Amino acid sequence: MKVTIKDIARMAGVSHPTVSRALNDDPGVNEETRRRILQIAEELDYVPNLAARRLAERKSNCIGVIWPAIDSMLFYNLFIQIRNEAAKKGFSVLLSLDDPVKAMQTLNQQFVDHVIYWAGPDWVPSAEFLKQKQLFKGDMLLMGGGEEADTHLLKIDRRHGVNEAVKHLAALGHTQIGFIGETSDKLVGFTEGLVDCKLELRREYLIPVNTQPETEIFHNRTVSELLDDSNRPTAFVLEGQSVFFQMAKLLRQRKIRIPDELSLIVYDDVPELQMFEVPLTTIGPSLQALAELALAMLTGHSGNVKGQAREWRNEELKTRLVVRQSVAPPIL
């Protein structure tokens, strides 16, 4: 038969609340009484009802993560880092790939202590999401971008890394550099890098990508024509891993060798991009540093003193250029 707090209280000759305070190491219990209660609990092999405690305290030692349902090695690797950092601080992690509103509903029902939401740079909360957020009793952190009141903000300076990538290529002697990606802060960093290096911005070297699911990331014909041109770029900066995979097919078809005939730099610094025959030079934040900062922001105690206003942190992590074998001086 399962032992309860009532059993321990009866044997110790104390009230139920006294047993509860002793087992939870709360103040207000005589030390001799506390020792007697703990000894009885140990002798009876008492197992606390964690579900009931969680319901009473509305705490779970759990961090909820709302992740975009995107097929990306970046999110997989970052989630692993977040899980590892959370474990160091005694937290478990609950991941949701649902629509953000449904995900918040689920996390509210689970009484998670904190929420991390990868929002992206252009995210705008819906009225339904804000309603669920108001019901949430813990702290939320927006990662990747977006703005929201009473929320920790952890942004990523993507422009910095892309700017450094262009400067690195220019230092190697590249003057014809292309970019495949969205009209975003990455493109801003790219154009700023060209301006800083006094290089020409050639519109035909800028290839837009599609944002709609289940479509080609970019038009193969457009990029194929550019690759077949005798005056093609000697280097490309690619917005992400998915762009690289489609680009790699076109390069294999033409037997264009990296980096001998074309240098490549890819945004997303994930371990898998080091596993190709030619390890790829990458741009991106350190995923470990990103996870460490996110957990520090969420689990810090600054501003939690009773009567003191909550401190909502706003941090920005710079991206970095990691040089590997996919870049080399151009063939003159």
Solvent accessible surface area in square Angstrom, and as a share of the most:
residue,aa,sasa,rsa
1,M,227,1.01
2,K,131,0.55
3,V,31,0.18
4,T,62,0.36
5,I,54,0.28
6,K,124,0.53
7,D,27,0.14
8,I,0,0.00
9,A,2,0.02
10,R,169,0.62
11,M,114,0.51
12,A,9,0.07
13,G,66,0.64
14,V,37,0.21
15,S,60,0.39
16,H,86,0.39
17,P,77,0.49
18,T,22,0.13
19,V,0,0.00
20,S,38,0.24
21,R,88,0.32
22,A,3,0.02
23,L,43,0.21
24,N,53,0.27
25,D,112,0.58
26,D,58,0.30
27,P,116,0.73
28,G,70,0.67
29,V,14,0.08
30,N,99,0.51
31,E,101,0.45
32,E,115,0.51
33,T,23,0.14
34,R,25,0.09
35,R,151,0.55
36,R,93,0.34
37,I,0,0.00
38,L,80,0.40
39,Q,106,0.47
40,I,17,0.09
41,A,9,0.07
42,E,135,0.60
43,E,112,0.50
44,L,52,0.26
45,D,115,0.59
46,Y,38,0.15
47,V,100,0.57
48,P,47,0.29
49,N,78,0.40
50,L,116,0.58
51,A,71,0.55
52,A,50,0.39
53,R,85,0.31
54,R,88,0.32
55,L,100,0.50
56,A,85,0.66
57,E,90,0.40
58,R,126,0.46
59,K,112,0.48
60,S,28,0.18
61,N,90,0.46
62,C,16,0.09
63,I,0,0.00
64,G,0,0.00
65,V,0,0.00
66,I,1,0.01
67,W,11,0.04
68,P,34,0.21
69,A,85,0.66
70,I,105,0.54
71,D,151,0.78
72,S,23,0.15
73,M,45,0.20
74,L,22,0.11
75,F,18,0.07
76,Y,134,0.51
77,N,19,0.10
78,L,0,0.00
79,F,31,0.13
80,I,42,0.21
81,Q,52,0.23
82,I,0,0.00
83,R,113,0.41
84,N,60,0.31
85,E,14,0.06
86,A,0,0.00
87,A,68,0.52
88,K,145,0.62
89,K,96,0.41
90,G,54,0.52
91,F,36,0.15
92,S,67,0.43
93,V,31,0.18
94,L,65,0.32
95,L,70,0.35
96,S,12,0.08
97,L,99,0.49
98,D,62,0.32
99,D,89,0.46
100,P,40,0.25
101,V,34,0.19
102,K,118,0.50
103,A,0,0.00
104,M,0,0.00
105,Q,73,0.32
106,T,49,0.28
107,L,0,0.00
108,N,29,0.15
109,Q,126,0.56
110,Q,65,0.29
111,F,49,0.21
112,V,6,0.04
113,D,12,0.06
114,H,23,0.10
115,V,0,0.00
116,I,0,0.00
117,Y,14,0.05
118,W,28,0.10
119,A,15,0.12
120,G,11,0.11
121,P,73,0.46
122,D,130,0.67
123,W,43,0.15
124,V,124,0.71
125,P,28,0.17
126,S,51,0.33
127,A,77,0.60
128,E,102,0.46
129,F,4,0.02
130,L,59,0.29
131,K,132,0.56
132,Q,21,0.09
133,K,29,0.12
134,Q,148,0.66
135,L,102,0.51
136,F,22,0.09
137,K,176,0.75
138,G,27,0.26
139,D,22,0.12
140,M,3,0.02
141,L,0,0.00
142,L,1,0.01
143,M,0,0.00
144,G,1,0.01
145,G,6,0.06
146,G,8,0.07
147,E,103,0.46
148,E,38,0.17
149,A,72,0.56
150,D,92,0.48
151,T,5,0.03
152,H,1,0.00
153,L,15,0.07
154,L,1,0.00
155,K,51,0.22
156,I,11,0.05
157,D,24,0.13
158,R,20,0.07
159,R,105,0.38
160,H,65,0.29
161,G,0,0.00
162,V,1,0.00
163,N,18,0.09
164,E,64,0.29
165,A,0,0.00
166,V,0,0.00
167,K,76,0.32
168,H,48,0.21
169,L,0,0.00
170,A,26,0.20
171,A,88,0.69
172,L,53,0.26
173,G,39,0.37
174,H,2,0.01
175,T,85,0.50
176,Q,45,0.20
177,I,6,0.03
178,G,0,0.00
179,F,3,0.01
180,I,0,0.00
181,G,5,0.05
182,E,68,0.30
183,T,127,0.74
184,S,34,0.22
185,D,40,0.21
186,K,28,0.12
187,L,32,0.16
188,V,63,0.36
189,G,0,0.00
190,F,0,0.00
191,T,35,0.20
192,E,59,0.26
193,G,0,0.00
194,L,5,0.02
195,V,110,0.63
196,D,78,0.40
197,C,37,0.22
198,K,184,0.78
199,L,34,0.17
200,E,127,0.57
201,L,63,0.32
202,R,57,0.21
203,R,177,0.65
204,E,91,0.41
205,Y,5,0.02
206,L,30,0.15
207,I,10,0.05
208,P,97,0.61
209,V,19,0.11
210,N,58,0.30
211,T,92,0.54
212,Q,123,0.55
213,P,107,0.67
214,E,182,0.82
215,T,72,0.42
216,E,88,0.40
217,I,47,0.24
218,F,0,0.00
219,H,110,0.49
220,N,49,0.25
221,R,188,0.69
222,T,61,0.35
223,V,0,0.00
224,S,16,0.10
225,E,100,0.45
226,L,17,0.08
227,L,1,0.01
228,D,94,0.49
229,D,67,0.35
230,S,122,0.79
231,N,67,0.35
232,R,57,0.21
233,P,1,0.00
234,T,39,0.22
235,A,0,0.00
236,F,0,0.00
237,V,1,0.01
238,L,0,0.00
239,E,24,0.11
240,G,10,0.09
241,Q,12,0.05
242,S,52,0.34
243,V,4,0.02
244,F,9,0.04
245,F,81,0.34
246,Q,23,0.10
247,M,0,0.00
248,A,12,0.09
249,K,114,0.48
250,L,7,0.03
251,L,5,0.02
252,R,159,0.58
253,Q,129,0.57
254,R,71,0.26
255,K,170,0.72
256,I,16,0.08
257,R,142,0.52
258,I,34,0.17
259,P,26,0.16
260,D,70,0.36
261,E,60,0.27
262,L,1,0.01
263,S,1,0.01
264,L,0,0.00
265,I,0,0.00
266,V,0,0.00
267,Y,10,0.04
268,D,13,0.07
269,D,14,0.07
270,V,0,0.00
271,P,68,0.43
272,E,47,0.21
273,L,0,0.00
274,Q,80,0.35
275,M,153,0.68
276,F,79,0.33
277,E,175,0.78
278,V,38,0.22
279,P,30,0.19
280,L,3,0.01
281,T,0,0.00
282,T,0,0.00
283,I,0,0.00
284,G,0,0.00
285,P,6,0.04
286,S,26,0.17
287,L,18,0.09
288,Q,93,0.41
289,A,35,0.27
290,L,1,0.00
291,A,0,0.00
292,E,73,0.33
293,L,38,0.19
294,A,0,0.00
295,L,0,0.00
296,A,42,0.32
297,M,3,0.01
298,L,1,0.01
299,T,24,0.14
300,G,30,0.29
301,H,147,0.66
302,S,66,0.42
303,G,6,0.06
304,N,76,0.39
305,V,98,0.56
306,K,199,0.84
307,G,89,0.85
308,Q,102,0.45
309,A,88,0.68
310,R,59,0.22
311,E,82,0.37
312,W,81,0.28
313,R,72,0.26
314,N,97,0.50
315,E,55,0.25
316,E,108,0.48
317,L,37,0.19
318,K,117,0.49
319,T,2,0.01
320,R,115,0.42
321,L,43,0.21
322,V,37,0.21
323,V,76,0.44
324,R,45,0.16
325,Q,110,0.49
326,S,0,0.00
327,V,16,0.09
328,A,25,0.20
329,P,83,0.52
330,P,22,0.14
331,I,125,0.64
332,L,200,0.99
